Amino acid sequence: MKQLPSRTKKAKELLTGIKQKPKFKPYVHDGWTLYTRLVKMHDDREQRIYFFSKRLANSGTSCAKPEGFDIGINERTGLPYLKRI
């Protein structure tokens, strides 16, 4: 039995040969992909966060742009971010 080099999705896909297609088209802006994940807050509640990454994110899943949000670009850094409409 082969040992997984790491627990990333990419490594599992390479070894199993199964690539799971998302049920939606992930939002991409100038090479930056939008990801989401749930984080646990100090008061034990869970909060959904969104972030952009050019690489495959280890801690989140790609997602579509949420309704009620628009994309802004930081003028100084050029990084995209979500802003409420």
HELIX and SHEET records of a PDB file:
HELIX    1   1 LYS A    9  THR A   16  1                                   8    
SHEET    1   A 3 VAL A  28  HIS A  29  0                                        
SHEET    2   A 3 TRP A  32  LYS A  40 -1                                        
SHEET    3   A 3 GLU A  46  SER A  53 -1                                        
SHEET    1   B 3 VAL A  28  HIS A  29  0                                        
SHEET    2   B 3 TRP A  32  LYS A  40 -1                                        
SHEET    3   B 3 THR A  61  SER A  62 -1                                        
SHEET    1   C 2 PHE A  69  ILE A  73  0                                        
SHEET    2   C 2 PRO A  80  ARG A  84 -1                                        
END                                                                             
